[in-house]
Amino acid sequence: FPSHDNSGRQQHANYIHLLEELVPKVIKLEADPSHPDCNFIEDTAIIIDDTAVISRMGALERRGEEVPVAQALEELGLQKIIRLQSPATMDGGDILYTGKHLFVGLSKRTNEYALSQLKDIFQGRIEVVGIPVVEGLHLKSVISCFDSQTLIVATTVAGMTVQDSIELATNGYYSFVSVPEPVASNVLRIGSTLVVQEGFPKSEAILQPLCDQKLVTLVTINMSELIKADGALTCGFRHMVVS
């Protein structure tokens, strides 16, 4: 999905078009001019099975973005909608759910109080593990899921530190595929398709053989304007995990 129009609006429109080809239904929410980061919809909630946990955003100016998202989730009929309570702060970009573990990045935006509340919410269902984020905005700035046991990680100090923490916490349960460009470590897996940021050929050369081996189609898309705001592919998409 390359585009000669590099405007943020066009790139976002291309992204929505791609999602509409990959998932049965895409729900669009109206933008809020008072919240210019509202396109980063991943940060506003996390959804696992029938439970949605509504964020209390780490940046004060972003609080309020979660309101229309919570309303949309209620309209979808989710059975449990739980709101994090002060002093917890959480951005969804710090949450990596593999199906077995819920990794919570402890960053400038997500704190220990959120980790504690998430452990209470998912007690007896999912193992919740705190992972220090030593640099960068979010946990998923340097790591994301290829599949339930394979993680894509950036070969940076932050990425390798996260990998070490996950390996220690899970006794080596996961395999890791390292890519040299941090932006390319944030991938979006939908069914048999892996979406990767366009313009990072070194990382693509590593991910393409992995996709070929796993019978997964690799698709690239130009989201360069998103990168300027520390955004990544998963920021603009919410995946509801249903067992």
N, C-alpha and C positions, 0 to 999 in steps of 0.2 A: 504493500500500500504506500509506495512513494508518492510524494506530491510536490509539484513545482511551486505551489502556493504555500509559503512557510508561515503564514499568519496563524496565530494561536487558534482562532476561530475555525479555520479550515482544517487544521490538524485535529482539533477536537471533533469536528464533524466526520472526518475520516475514521477516527477511532470508534465513534458510535456506529458508523456503517459497518465496520469490521465486526464489532460485537453483535450486531443484528444478524450477521451471517453465521455466527458461531453459537449463539444461544437462542432458545425458543422465544424469549420475551425480554425486551429491554424497556425498563421504566425510566422515563425522563422526568426530572424534577426541574421546576423553574429556578433559574439563577437568581441570587439575591445580591443586588448591587452593594449592599452594606457588608457583605461577606465575600470579598474577592477571591478567597481560597476555597469557596464552596464546591468548585469542580473536583477537589480532592476528596471525593465522597467516601473513600475507604476509611478515612480517619474518624468518621462520625459514629461508627458502631461495628461490633463484631457479631457474626451470626454463626451459630453451630447448632445443627439439628433444629429443634423448635425454640431455641433460646436466642434472643438478641440482647446484647449488652450495649447500652447507649453510652457513648463516651462523655467524659467531662474533659474537654479539650485542654491540652497543655498550654496553649497560647491563649491568653485572656481575650484577645480580639477575635478569636475564632469561635468562642462560645456563642451558641445560637445556631450554628450550622447544623447541629444535630437535630433540631426541632422538626423540620419538614421530613427528614429521613425517618425519625421515629414515627411520625404520623403515617408515612407511606408503609412502614413495616406493620403498623397496627391494621391498616387497611388490607394488607395481605393476609392477615389472620394468624400471625405468629402467636403461639400460646403463651410464651413467657417473654416479656419485655422488661428488662431490669436496668435501672439507671445507676451508674456509679455515683457514690456519695463523696462529698468533700471530706478530707483533703486529697482524695484520689484524683490524679490526672492521667489521662490515657489518650493517645492517638492510635488509630487502627494500623498505621504504618509500622508500629512497634509490635504488632501481633503476627506471629507465624504459626498457623495451625496445619499440622501434617496429617491429622486423622488419629494420631496416637498421642502426640504431645501438643500442648499449647505453649509456645515459647513467647515470653513477654520481654521485650527489650526495655531495659532500664536506662532511660535516656533523659535528655533535657525536657522531653514532653510527657514521658510516662514514668510514674514513680512507684516506690515500694508499697504505698497504700493501695494503688490499683492492683498490683500483684496479689496482695493479701485478699482483696475483695474478689478477684477472679478465682483464687484458690477456693474460697468459700462457695462461690456460685457453682463451680464445676466439681466440687468435692464428690468423690466416688464415681465420677464419670470420665474425667480426663485428667491426665497429669499436667499440671501447670508449672512451668519452669522459668525462673527469671534469668535473663541473659544480659550482662552489662554491655552497653554500647559506648565504646571508648571515644569515638569521634563520628561525625556525621549526624544527620537529623534523626533518622529512624533506624531500627533494626533492619528493615527490608531495603534500606539504602545499600546494603552489602550482601544480602542473602535472600533467596526465595526458593520455592518448591518446584522441582521438575516433576516429581511424583512423590508418593507417600514415603519413600525411603531414600530419595535422591535429592540433594539440595545443591543449588547453584550458588557459589560464593565468590566474592571478589578477592583477588590476591593482593589485598592491602593490609596494613596493620590492623585496621578495624575488622576486616573480613576474617583474617586468620585468628584474631582473638575470639570472635564469635564462634568460629568453627571449633576452636579448642574448648570453649565453654560447653558447646553442645555435645561434643564427643565425651567430655568428662561426665556430664549430667546423664547421658544415655548409654554409657558403656559401649560406645562405638556402634550404636544401632544404625546410624545413617552413613551412606556414602556421599562423598562431596565431589563436585565437578568445579574446578577453579577456572575463573575467567579473568583476564588482565584488566578489564575496564569495568569500574564499579557500576556504571549505568546499566551495563549488560547483565549484571548479576540479578537485576530485578526483572524477572520474566513472568509471563502470564500464561498458565496452562489451562486450557479449556478443552476437555475431551481429548481428542487425538491431535490437537493443534497446540503448538507452542508459539506465543507471540513474543518477539524480541525487538528491542529498539534498533531502528535502522542506523547505519553509520559506524558500526563497531566491528569491522571485519575480522580482527584478531579473535574476538570472543565468538563471533559467528562461526569461524573455522573450527572452534572447539565444540560448539553446540550442535552443529549440523551432523557430524558423525554420530553423536549421542541420539539425536532424533532419528536418524536412519536406522540405528540399531534397535530402537524401541518402536519403530513404525509410527513415528509422530511427524506431522508436517510442520516445518518451521516457516513462520510468516514474519516478515519484518515490517515495521511501520515507523514513519517519521514523526517523532514527538519532541523535536528539539526545543520547542517553546516551553514545554512542560519541564524539561531539564533545567531551564534557567531559574525556575522557582523551586529547585530541589525536589521536583516531582518525578514520579516513575510510573511505569505501566500499571501497576496494581492500584495506584492512587485513584484512578478514574473509574474503577470497576469494583463492585461488591459481589463476591461469590457466596451464595448461600449453600452451605454444606448440609445435605439431607441424607440421613442414614435410612 
